[in-house]
Amino acid sequence: MVYEKKYANGLRLVVKKMAGLYSVTMGILVGTGACVETDEEDGISHFIEHMQFKVTKKRSAFEISDAFDRIGAQVNAFTGKDMTCYYSKSTSDHTAEAFEVLADLFLNATYPEEEIVREKGVICEEISMNEDTPEDLCLDLLATASFGKNNYGRNILGTQKKVNAFTLDMVERYKSERYCPENIVIAFAGDIDFATADALVESYFGTLAAGNFKKREFTVLRQKKTLTKKKPIEQLHLAVGYPAPERDHKLSDALQTMNSILGGSMSSRLFQEVREKKGLAYSVYSYLSGYEECGSLNIYAGINPTKLEEAYGAIEEVIRDLKTNGVSEEEFIRGREQMKASMLFAQESTSSQMLLYGKYMLYNGETYDFEERYKKMNEMRRSDVLDALTLTFELDARSVAIVGNIGKKPKFL
């Protein structure tokens, strides 16, 4: 069963009760992330996410961690391009305690100057770690190549220079604009009933004053660009991105099925052609990134520097064949079954369900309908995937990112 409620202050609650379980995942989702930041705020959504775990009005950073550990609960948070999420998973008998601590760190965080300085150092090390993770670095570079340095091209971590310039006033101003009840969804999934969840939310969030939330408008400018970063490492990391429809496009399920056929599994065309048949990469895959206004279909491969031209040619040939000849009925059925299985597997995970229902409520303002989505998945036909193929893979609009020990400029650029 799924329940929802909207409170007087604009806060929304969604509860997915899952029978036969002994645990609950609870999340607080805020509709803010890197895409709405200004140049001055570059990385501040992620910085605030870190700072919420430092000190509250009644707990130190250790006491926050200890409070969760004492009841065997898990806690974490993450920042994305358009969302920040704080979440905990606990056994059913400790749901109230876990939510109290989660609410405390979310609502009552304080920002002592010494903690701000210390956390700047932590995040600068995280940025350095990202620089030493070439696959992540390559995909971040691809986002910048595709969207520029604003909105969806902005790096979630920010730069060390910008992070070191953050002040308490900047943090409080950003939070007052973005951490408003109207921009927050609380989601529960697992062994919990609506009355319990409602009482917990009322207890800690019911008196939260409605803010002055205003959606930050921005224009997405898709660009065709190639960005490279030279690093003395063994592999070259290649990423190619193509414009794709927004996340709620009517053919979004068909696009996901097409992506599964292209590079979403070991039986996919990219895996079979680039790795199994030609031996050009250990890791090769594709994925879709969908946002409110637009999307991207991205391809990644880690390759030997001497094989760059050959690997790119193999990837391009896979795409050309897909565009020219479409997908077979057998491929379509396999891709659709993978999608259906993924949906069903997620139904058995409290963490997946919390995020699924929470994000859908945050993005769409309504409750996700699993039965309707699964029905539509079953009704999908091969012709839908063929239609989806026409929505992406514009060669003249593609972006490229390469990280590694790059030699002379490749012929395909």
C-alpha positions in Angstrom: 0.0 0.0 0.0 1.1 3.5 -0.7 0.0 6.6 1.2 0.6 10.3 0.7 -0.1 13.5 2.6 0.6 17.2 2.1 1.0 19.3 5.2 -0.2 22.9 5.7 3.4 24.2 5.4 3.8 22.5 1.9 5.9 19.5 3.1 4.9 16.2 1.4 5.0 12.7 2.8 4.9 9.4 0.9 4.8 6.0 2.6 5.2 2.6 0.9 4.2 -0.2 3.3 6.0 -3.4 2.5 4.7 -6.6 4.1 6.9 -9.3 5.5 9.9 -7.2 6.3 11.7 -6.2 9.5 13.3 -2.9 8.4 12.4 0.6 7.3 14.3 3.1 5.1 13.4 6.7 5.6 14.6 9.6 3.5 14.4 13.4 3.4 14.6 14.6 -0.2 15.3 18.3 -1.1 14.8 19.6 -4.6 18.1 21.2 -4.9 21.5 20.3 -6.3 24.3 21.5 -8.6 22.1 22.5 -11.4 20.6 25.5 -9.6 23.8 26.8 -8.1 25.3 30.1 -9.2 29.0 30.4 -10.0 29.7 31.8 -6.5 27.7 28.8 -5.0 29.6 26.2 -7.1 29.6 23.1 -4.9 27.5 24.5 -2.0 24.7 21.9 -2.2 27.2 19.2 -1.6 29.0 21.3 1.1 25.8 21.7 3.0 25.1 18.0 2.8 28.4 17.4 4.6 27.9 20.1 7.2 24.5 18.7 8.3 26.3 15.8 9.9 28.8 17.9 11.9 27.0 19.5 14.9 23.4 20.0 15.9 22.0 21.9 18.8 22.3 18.8 21.0 24.7 16.4 19.4 28.3 16.4 18.2 29.4 14.7 15.0 30.4 11.6 17.0 27.1 11.6 18.9 25.2 11.7 15.6 27.1 8.7 14.3 27.0 6.9 17.7 23.2 7.4 17.9 22.7 5.5 14.7 25.3 2.8 15.5 23.8 2.1 18.9 20.6 1.0 17.3 22.3 -0.8 14.3 21.0 1.7 11.8 22.7 3.0 8.7 22.8 6.6 7.7 24.1 8.5 4.6 23.4 11.3 2.2 24.1 12.2 -1.3 23.9 15.3 -3.6 23.0 15.1 -7.3 22.4 17.6 -10.1 18.8 18.3 -9.0 18.3 16.7 -5.6 19.9 16.2 -2.2 18.9 13.2 -0.1 19.5 12.3 3.6 18.5 8.8 4.5 18.6 6.1 7.2 17.8 2.4 7.3 16.8 0.8 10.6 15.1 -2.3 12.0 11.4 -1.7 12.5 11.7 -1.6 16.3 14.1 1.4 16.0 12.3 3.4 13.4 11.3 6.2 15.8 14.9 6.6 17.2 16.4 6.6 13.7 14.0 9.2 12.4 14.6 11.4 15.5 18.3 11.6 14.8 17.8 12.0 11.1 15.4 14.9 11.8 17.8 16.4 14.3 20.7 16.5 11.8 18.5 17.9 9.1 16.6 20.5 11.1 19.0 21.5 13.9 22.5 21.6 12.4 24.7 24.4 13.5 27.8 25.6 11.7 30.7 26.5 14.0 33.5 28.2 12.2 36.0 25.5 13.1 33.7 22.8 11.6 33.3 24.8 8.4 37.1 25.1 8.1 37.7 21.4 8.9 35.0 20.3 6.4 36.4 22.4 3.6 39.6 20.3 4.0 37.6 17.1 3.8 35.8 18.1 0.7 39.0 19.4 -1.0 40.4 15.9 -0.4 37.2 14.4 -1.9 37.8 16.6 -5.0 41.4 15.4 -5.2 40.1 11.8 -4.9 37.8 12.4 -7.8 40.8 13.7 -9.8 42.5 10.4 -9.1 39.4 8.4 -10.3 39.7 8.8 -14.1 36.3 7.1 -14.9 34.4 9.6 -12.7 36.6 12.4 -13.9 35.8 11.5 -17.6 32.1 11.4 -17.0 32.2 14.8 -15.2 34.1 16.2 -18.1 31.5 14.8 -20.5 28.8 16.7 -18.6 30.7 19.9 -19.0 31.3 19.2 -22.7 27.6 18.6 -23.1 26.2 21.5 -21.1 29.0 23.9 -20.3 29.9 25.0 -16.8 26.3 25.8 -15.8 23.3 23.8 -14.6 23.7 20.1 -15.7 27.3 20.6 -16.6 28.2 21.9 -13.2 30.4 19.6 -11.1 28.6 18.5 -7.9 31.7 18.8 -5.8 32.7 22.3 -7.0 36.3 23.4 -7.1 38.7 23.7 -4.3 38.9 27.5 -4.8 35.1 27.9 -4.6 34.7 25.5 -1.6 37.4 27.4 0.3 35.5 30.6 -0.3 32.2 29.5 1.3 31.1 31.4 4.4 28.5 30.9 7.0 26.4 33.6 5.5 26.4 31.8 2.1 25.4 28.5 3.7 22.5 30.1 5.6 21.3 32.1 2.7 21.3 29.1 0.3 19.5 26.9 2.9 16.8 29.6 3.6 16.1 29.7 -0.2 16.2 26.0 -1.0 15.5 24.0 2.2 11.9 25.1 2.4 9.0 22.7 3.3 7.5 23.3 -0.2 10.7 21.9 -1.7 11.0 18.8 0.6 9.6 15.3 0.5 9.9 12.8 3.3 9.6 9.1 2.2 9.3 5.9 4.1 9.4 2.4 2.7 9.3 -1.0 4.6 7.6 -2.3 7.7 5.8 0.9 8.7 2.2 2.1 8.6 1.0 5.5 7.5 -0.2 6.5 11.0 3.3 5.9 12.5 5.1 7.8 9.7 2.6 10.7 9.8 3.0 11.0 13.6 6.8 11.1 13.3 6.7 13.8 10.6 4.1 15.9 12.5 6.3 15.6 15.6 9.5 17.0 14.0 8.4 18.8 10.9 4.9 19.9 11.6 5.9 23.3 13.0 8.4 24.0 10.3 7.5 27.4 8.9 6.6 27.6 5.3 9.4 29.3 3.4 9.5 31.8 0.5 10.5 29.1 -2.0 10.9 30.2 -5.6 12.0 28.0 -8.3 15.3 29.0 -9.9 14.8 29.3 -13.6 17.7 28.6 -16.0 18.2 27.9 -19.7 19.8 24.6 -20.7 22.2 25.2 -23.6 23.2 21.9 -25.2 26.6 22.1 -26.9 28.7 20.0 -29.2 32.2 20.0 -27.6 35.2 17.9 -27.0 37.2 18.2 -23.8 40.4 16.3 -22.9 42.5 16.1 -19.8 46.0 14.7 -19.9 46.9 12.4 -17.0 49.9 10.0 -16.8 47.8 6.8 -16.4 47.7 3.5 -18.1 44.3 3.7 -19.8 42.5 6.3 -21.9 39.0 6.9 -20.6 36.6 7.8 -23.4 33.0 9.1 -23.0 30.6 10.1 -25.8 27.3 11.8 -25.1 24.2 12.4 -27.3 21.2 14.6 -26.6 18.2 12.6 -25.4 14.6 13.4 -24.3 13.7 14.6 -20.8 13.0 12.0 -18.1 9.2 12.1 -18.4 9.1 11.8 -22.1 6.3 9.4 -23.3 8.9 7.1 -24.8 11.1 7.0 -21.7 10.6 3.3 -21.0 11.3 2.5 -24.7 14.5 4.6 -24.4 15.6 2.7 -21.3 14.9 -0.6 -23.1 16.9 0.6 -26.1 19.8 1.6 -23.8 19.7 -1.9 -22.3 20.1 -3.3 -25.8 22.9 -0.9 -26.6 25.1 -1.1 -23.5 23.2 -2.0 -20.3 24.2 -5.6 -19.9 26.7 -8.3 -20.8 24.5 -9.3 -23.8 24.4 -5.7 -25.1 25.8 -4.8 -28.4 28.6 -2.6 -27.0 29.7 -5.3 -24.6 29.6 -8.0 -27.2 31.3 -6.0 -30.0 33.8 -3.8 -28.2 34.8 -6.2 -25.5 33.9 -9.8 -26.4 34.6 -9.7 -30.2 37.3 -7.1 -30.5 38.9 -7.1 -27.0 39.2 -3.4 -27.0 37.9 -2.6 -23.5 37.4 -4.3 -20.1 34.7 -1.8 -19.1 32.2 -0.5 -21.7 28.6 0.5 -21.1 25.9 3.1 -21.8 23.4 4.9 -19.6 20.7 7.5 -19.7 20.6 10.7 -17.6 17.2 12.2 -17.5 16.3 15.7 -16.2 13.2 17.9 -16.2 14.1 19.7 -19.4 16.4 17.4 -21.2 18.4 14.2 -21.1 21.6 12.5 -22.3 22.6 9.1 -23.6 26.2 8.5 -22.6 28.7 5.8 -23.6 31.9 5.0 -21.7 34.9 2.8 -22.4 38.3 2.4 -20.7 40.8 1.5 -23.4 44.5 1.2 -24.3 45.8 4.6 -25.6 47.0 3.0 -28.8 43.4 1.6 -29.5 41.5 4.9 -29.2 40.7 5.3 -32.9 39.8 1.6 -33.2 37.6 1.7 -30.1 35.8 4.8 -31.1 35.2 3.3 -34.6 33.8 0.2 -33.0 31.4 2.2 -30.9 30.3 4.3 -33.8 29.7 1.2 -35.9 27.4 -0.2 -33.2 25.5 3.0 -33.1 25.3 3.2 -36.9 24.0 -0.3 -37.2 21.4 0.3 -34.5 20.2 3.5 -36.2 20.1 1.9 -39.7 18.8 -1.6 -38.9 17.0 -1.1 -35.6 16.6 -3.9 -33.1 15.4 -7.4 -33.6 12.3 -8.8 -31.9 14.5 -11.1 -29.8 16.6 -8.1 -28.6 13.5 -6.1 -27.8 12.0 -8.9 -25.7 15.3 -9.4 -23.9 15.7 -5.7 -23.2 12.1 -5.4 -22.0 12.4 -8.4 -19.7 15.6 -6.9 -18.2 13.6 -3.7 -17.5 10.7 -5.5 -16.0 13.0 -7.7 -13.8 14.8 -4.6 -12.6 11.5 -3.0 -11.6 10.5 -6.1 -9.7 13.8 -6.6 -8.0 13.6 -3.0 -6.8 10.2 -3.8 -5.2 12.0 -6.0 -2.7 14.4 -3.3 -1.5 13.3 -0.7 1.0 16.1 1.7 0.0 15.1 1.5 -3.7 11.4 2.0 -2.9 12.1 5.0 -0.6 14.1 6.7 -3.3 11.7 5.7 -6.1 8.6 7.0 -4.5 10.3 10.0 -2.9 11.9 11.2 -6.1 8.7 10.8 -8.1 6.8 12.8 -5.5 9.5 15.5 -5.5 9.7 15.7 -9.3 6.1 15.2 -10.3 4.0 16.2 -7.2 2.1 12.9 -7.3 2.4 9.3 -6.2 4.3 6.8 -8.4 2.0 4.1 -9.8 3.9 0.9 -10.0 1.0 -1.2 -11.4 0.4 1.3 -14.2 4.0 1.6 -15.1 4.4 -2.2 -15.2 1.3 -2.5 -17.3 2.7 0.0 -19.8 6.0 -1.9 -19.8 4.1 -5.1 -20.8 2.3 -3.2 -23.5 5.5 -1.8 -25.0 6.2 -3.0 -28.5 9.3 -3.2 -30.7 7.9 -0.3 -32.7 8.2 1.9 -29.6 11.9 1.2 -29.3 12.3 2.0 -33.0 10.6 5.3 -32.4 12.9 6.0 -29.5 15.9 5.4 -31.7 14.9 8.5 -33.7 15.2 10.7 -30.6 18.9 10.4 -30.0 22.3 9.6 -31.7 22.6 12.8 -33.6 26.3 12.6 -34.6 26.5 16.3 -35.3 25.3 17.0 -31.7 27.5 14.6 -29.8 30.0 15.6 -27.1 33.2 13.8 -26.3 35.5 13.6 -23.2 38.8 11.9 -23.0 41.0 11.5 -19.9 44.5 9.9 -19.9 47.9 10.0 -21.5 46.6 11.5 -24.8 48.9 11.8 -27.8 48.1 13.5 -31.0 44.6 14.6 -31.7 42.4 11.7 -32.8 41.1 11.7 -36.4 37.5 11.5 -35.4 37.6 14.8 -33.5 
